[in-house]
Amino acid sequence: MPVQLLSFVHHHNHLSMLTSEQSLGSSVSLALERQIIKEKQVDSRGRHKMAYFGKVSVGSPPQDFSVVYDTGSGNLIIPGATCLDEACKNHKKYDMEKSKSAKRVNCDGSAAGEGGTADLLTITFGTGKITGQCVADKVCLGSACSTGNFLASTEESDQPFSAFTFDGVLGLALPKMAQGDAFSMMSLLTSGHALMSPVFSVFLSDSDDEASEVTFGAAKKEHMASDMFWVDVTGTIGYWEVNMADITIDGKPQNLCKDCRVAVDTGTSQLAGPSSLIRQMTSLVGLKEDCSNIEKMPQLGFVIGDHILNLDPKDYIDQFFRQCSVSFMELDIPPPTGPLFVFGIPFLQKYYTVYDQGNSRVGFAVANHKGRTPEVLATINATRTDTGSSFLARTRGA
């Protein structure tokens, strides 16, 4: 969900990046780089946010860009060569004149008029906006390639885009959120048989001792410290949205919500939700700003299907010296899209997630992190267990 990426203020620290991609037949894994940003708040306290980004290649010959693989948006957006705004100056810019396979298209996907003239598209992100031209060209995620449509910006507002280290965003939401069918990269890669299966998976680490990655076309069992269970997507907007039955404190249901809706979003840096719910969660946790009670903080859990997906205090607390804050953010999305809770990066570092576009479902497993003893995946009904074994067998045997 790009609105949260746009709240970052420039200050970063990089995770060492894998230098090569790893191909698994007709699947491909790409390394992600971690960026930590310190955001200064009104009361001068610091809050740390995080983003993960990787590489996409566009054009013939390829032009490389760093992008956030964002499950909360639907389009590929990169700076264009004609963008002269300050926000574009510190980033790589796509030059369609240098690509033999590029052509202008209208932003509804139709062919451009005589002389290659076509319309422009403006997309608003929170406090900023991007205007650009729509282009069709070869797009590659590692060795998986397809011709697709994307937005090459001609104008970018200074705030917040000039603060970014990465160049753009590659949307991985469901096709309904894309500008059109030809803009949905997962759909294009799947229909063109570039991928083994219409799935991708995300492994995020907060450690310098292991690499984060996104895998297109498969799930990796080595990233799972538990069985995987599946939950059907329930939304109609295009988010990877599932139902959340309740929120728990140390395993005890709090009756905070009934059939809440939650989007699983790699582009959101925190846990976000409606103001009233976030305030209740903050009050229940009871963290003191001076960190004096940090050792007494409870597990915070989310009831998804028959499971409680718990976060330990270290997962949802941002500590900087003797200043502590919860990694929660108020986000009021009006109906019919909202109200909506968002599982952002703190959740995705704890749980390995798989996005199955073909069956419109999301898979969850405890992430297998190097040198850590994983906790048992908590279940509400211990007599029922859903596993990911059949899915893994199918993807590997395809």
Order of alpha helices (4+ residues) and beta strands (2+ residues): alpha-beta-beta-beta-beta-beta-alpha-beta-beta-beta-beta-alpha-beta-alpha-beta-beta-beta-beta-beta-beta-beta-beta-alpha-beta-beta-alpha-beta-beta-beta-beta-alpha-beta-beta-beta-alpha
